[in-house]
Each structure stands twice: as C-alpha cells, then as structure tokens.
Amino acid sequence: MSLGELKKMKLVAYTDSTFGTKVADVPEYEVLINPESYALTYGTEVSQKSAQGASERITTFSKRSPQSLTFKFLFDGTGVIQKGGGGLLSGLAVPGLPRAKPDVVTEFEKFKNVVYKYASDTHQPNFVQLQWGALLYNCKMTHMTMTFKLFNPDGSPLRAEADCTFLGVIDEVKLATVENKHSPDLTRIRTVKLGDTLPLLCYREYGNSKYYYQIAQYNGLTDFKQLTPGTKLIFPPIEK
C-alpha cells in the first residue's frame, strides 16, 4: 500500500463456513469511515466438579471459545463525509463542490443485507468475511445495536451507529484437522516460533512463499504480518 493511500474496510457475504463461494445476489459493502478501533476477545470454557470429601470444586479446562470481534460502524447522511476515494483527504467534503448525501436507511439496509440477511436455502444468515488491510476475519454476526443520533425535520435519520459483534468461524474440516483427526501426510500443523513469518513457513512447507495469503485465509488470521509464537497453523494440501 503506497504512502497516503486509504484502505476502506469491506464486508463480504459467503454461502458457507468454507468461505469459498460468495453470495451471488449480495454485493460486498465498503464502510463510509474505517472504525477507530476494534476489540478482539479470546476465551475458554471450563467445567467444575466436586471431589468427594472436598470443600471446593475442581476446575478443569473444557475447550477454547471462538474468538469474537467487536466494531462500531458509522452511517452518515449529512454530506460532511464523502464515500470513496483513496488519498489522505478521502472522505472529507470539498467546500464549493456538490455534496453527495447518502440515505442512512438505504445504507444500513445494504450493510444489513451482508451481515444479517437470512438465506432461504441454508436457513441461516450469511457467513461474513471482514477485509481491512492485514485484518482478514471469517465470522458470523451475533449482535447488532443500531443507534440513530441526528434527524431531519421530518424525522428521517441523518446519522447512525451500529455496534456489532462477530463470532469467529472455523469449518468442520479445519476443526477435525486441528484435533488431529486427519492424516499428517495430507494436512500439517505447525507451531509458530519466535522469528517465524507466514511467507517463511509457506516456503518451508510448499517450497514457495507465495501461498501466504491463502494460508492466512484458511486459518482465519486477523493479522498475518505479526505471528504470535505458540500459535498453531494448519497447512493443507495445495494444488501447485
């Protein structure tokens, strides 16, 4: 990305948890303004048992909970903020030029169409991929609260915020691989060590570093530029 280029976050709808096929009739959504921050939450589930004759319960690890990601999205229809463009000043209205004033309700419906639309064939909402620079997150939206803050005299909204929580998704094939249910000569699991990079690991596994983006997508990495030592990564067979 060149200096001064502005990368807008995109949300893309997919048909299933493999994230291989986009929903044909749902256009990807590009946000008006990138979020100021996001919160990534990790968790574990534990179980508690009472030992015979003991006064306290014994806590044991059960499983890891899926990651969750929380964002706040802005919808603005005042014309102060302009959509599109690519420079540092992108998004600012230029004095003296006509201002496009998107309809807040229409923009929200486009957004909701990606993250909340109910698919009649699968009987569930879309799977969603968040794309923003190094962030690549496969997920489903679990909560959304819409807050309207500014209104026209007729009561139509001019500005709104959507607080959304997304839950990380991993498909059954990957899950079985993580749990070592697949043969290691077909799919390999590697533990990240200090100094490892994704291109380097791909070079070791496939003899070519160019597959790093595919592996990042496959593992649902949120930031593949900085790998955390101890992280387990899945390297599936790749047709070269």
C-alpha positions in Angstrom: 0.0 0.0 0.0 1.5 3.3 -1.0 2.0 6.2 1.3 -1.2 8.2 1.8 -3.5 5.5 0.3 -6.6 4.9 2.4 -7.8 1.3 2.6 -11.5 1.0 3.4 -12.9 -1.9 5.3 -15.1 -4.3 3.3 -17.6 -6.9 4.4 -18.3 -9.8 2.0 -21.1 -12.3 2.3 -20.3 -16.1 1.8 -22.6 -19.0 1.5 -21.0 -21.4 4.0 -18.2 -21.9 6.5 -15.6 -22.8 3.9 -15.7 -19.2 2.6 -15.2 -20.4 -0.9 -18.3 -19.1 -2.6 -19.7 -15.5 -2.3 -23.4 -14.9 -2.1 -24.3 -14.1 -5.6 -27.1 -11.5 -5.0 -25.4 -9.7 -2.1 -22.8 -7.0 -3.1 -19.9 -6.5 -0.8 -20.2 -3.5 1.5 -17.5 -0.8 1.8 -17.7 1.2 5.0 -18.0 5.0 4.9 -15.4 5.5 7.6 -13.0 2.9 9.0 -13.5 2.1 12.6 -11.3 3.9 15.1 -10.7 0.7 17.0 -11.8 -2.9 17.4 -11.8 -5.4 20.3 -10.8 -9.0 19.8 -11.9 -11.3 22.6 -10.5 -14.7 23.4 -12.0 -17.1 25.9 -12.0 -20.6 27.3 -14.8 -22.8 28.7 -14.2 -24.7 31.9 -16.1 -27.3 33.9 -16.3 -27.7 37.7 -16.6 -30.9 39.6 -16.9 -31.6 43.3 -14.4 -34.0 44.6 -15.6 -36.4 47.3 -14.9 -35.0 50.7 -13.5 -31.7 49.3 -15.0 -28.3 50.3 -14.1 -26.7 47.0 -14.9 -27.5 43.4 -12.2 -28.6 40.9 -11.9 -26.5 37.8 -10.8 -28.2 34.6 -10.4 -26.9 31.0 -13.1 -27.9 28.6 -12.4 -26.1 25.3 -11.5 -22.8 23.8 -14.3 -20.5 22.9 -14.5 -18.9 19.4 -12.9 -15.5 19.1 -15.2 -12.6 18.9 -14.6 -9.2 17.3 -16.5 -6.0 18.1 -16.8 -3.0 15.8 -18.7 0.3 15.7 -19.8 1.3 12.2 -20.9 4.9 11.2 -23.6 5.8 8.8 -23.8 9.5 7.8 -26.2 11.3 5.5 -25.3 14.9 6.3 -22.9 15.2 3.3 -20.0 16.2 5.6 -18.3 12.8 4.9 -18.0 11.6 1.3 -17.7 7.9 0.3 -15.0 6.6 -1.9 -11.6 7.9 -2.9 -8.1 6.8 -1.9 -6.0 9.7 -0.6 -5.4 11.0 2.9 -8.2 13.6 2.4 -10.6 11.0 1.1 -13.9 11.2 2.9 -13.8 14.9 3.5 -16.3 17.1 1.7 -14.6 19.8 -0.5 -16.0 23.3 0.0 -17.8 24.7 -3.1 -18.4 21.3 -4.6 -21.8 19.4 -4.5 -22.1 17.0 -1.6 -23.5 13.5 -2.0 -25.9 12.8 0.8 -26.4 9.1 1.1 -29.7 7.9 2.7 -28.9 6.5 6.1 -31.7 3.9 6.0 -30.7 2.7 2.5 -27.0 2.4 3.5 -28.0 0.5 6.6 -30.1 -1.9 4.6 -27.1 -2.6 2.3 -25.0 -3.3 5.3 -27.6 -5.5 6.9 -28.0 -7.4 3.7 -24.4 -8.6 4.1 -24.3 -9.4 7.8 -27.9 -10.3 8.6 -29.7 -11.5 5.5 -31.5 -14.8 6.0 -30.6 -17.4 3.3 -33.7 -19.5 2.5 -31.6 -22.4 1.3 -29.4 -22.8 4.4 -32.0 -21.3 6.8 -29.4 -19.1 8.5 -27.8 -15.6 8.0 -24.8 -15.2 5.7 -21.2 -16.0 6.7 -19.2 -12.8 6.6 -15.6 -12.0 5.9 -14.2 -8.7 7.2 -11.4 -7.4 5.0 -9.3 -4.5 6.2 -5.5 -4.3 5.4 -3.9 -7.1 7.3 -7.2 -8.0 9.0 -8.9 -11.0 7.4 -11.6 -12.4 9.7 -14.1 -15.1 8.9 -17.2 -14.9 11.1 -20.9 -14.6 11.7 -22.6 -11.6 13.2 -24.1 -12.4 16.6 -25.3 -9.0 17.9 -26.1 -5.6 16.3 -27.4 -2.5 18.0 -28.4 0.4 15.8 -28.4 3.9 17.4 -29.8 6.9 15.5 -28.3 10.2 16.6 -29.3 13.0 14.2 -32.5 13.6 12.3 -34.1 15.7 9.5 -37.2 17.8 10.4 -39.4 15.0 9.0 -37.8 12.5 11.4 -35.7 10.7 8.9 -32.2 9.8 10.3 -29.1 11.7 9.2 -26.6 9.8 11.3 -26.5 6.4 12.9 -24.0 4.0 14.6 -24.1 0.2 14.5 -22.4 -1.7 17.3 -21.7 -5.2 16.0 -20.2 -8.3 17.5 -18.9 -11.0 15.1 -18.0 -14.6 16.2 -15.1 -16.3 14.5 -16.0 -19.3 12.3 -14.0 -22.4 11.5 -15.5 -25.1 9.3 -15.7 -28.8 10.3 -12.9 -29.9 8.1 -10.4 -27.5 9.7 -11.7 -28.3 13.1 -11.1 -32.0 12.6 -7.6 -31.2 11.4 -6.9 -29.1 14.5 -8.0 -32.1 16.6 -5.6 -34.3 14.7 -8.3 -36.4 13.0 -6.7 -36.1 9.6 -3.6 -37.8 8.4 -0.5 -35.6 8.9 0.8 -36.5 5.5 -2.2 -34.8 4.0 -2.5 -31.8 6.2 0.2 -30.5 8.5 0.0 -28.5 11.7 2.9 -26.3 12.7 3.6 -24.3 15.8 4.8 -20.7 15.3 8.3 -20.0 16.7 9.9 -16.6 17.5 11.0 -15.0 14.2 8.7 -17.0 12.0 6.8 -15.2 9.3 3.9 -16.6 7.2 5.9 -16.4 3.9 8.8 -18.2 5.5 6.6 -21.0 6.9 4.9 -21.4 3.5 8.3 -21.6 1.8 9.3 -24.4 4.3 6.0 -26.3 3.6 5.5 -25.8 -0.1 8.8 -24.6 -1.4 7.2 -21.2 -2.3 6.3 -18.3 -0.1 3.5 -17.1 -2.5 0.9 -19.1 -0.7 0.9 -17.0 2.4 -2.3 -15.2 1.7 -4.2 -18.5 1.1 -2.9 -19.9 4.3 -3.9 -16.7 6.2 -7.4 -17.1 4.8 -7.5 -20.8 5.6 -6.5 -20.2 9.3 -8.7 -17.1 9.7 -5.7 -15.0 10.7 -6.6 -11.4 11.8 -3.0 -10.1 11.3 -0.7 -12.4 9.3 2.1 -9.8 9.4 2.8 -10.5 13.1 2.6 -14.1 14.2 2.4 -15.0 17.8 4.8 -17.7 19.0 2.9 -20.8 20.1 0.1 -20.3 17.6 -0.8 -23.5 15.7 -1.3 -23.1 12.0 -2.8 -25.5 9.5 -1.1 -26.1 6.2 -3.5 -28.1 3.9 -2.5 -29.7 0.6 -2.3 -27.0 -2.1 -2.6 -27.7 -5.8 0.5 -26.1 -7.3 
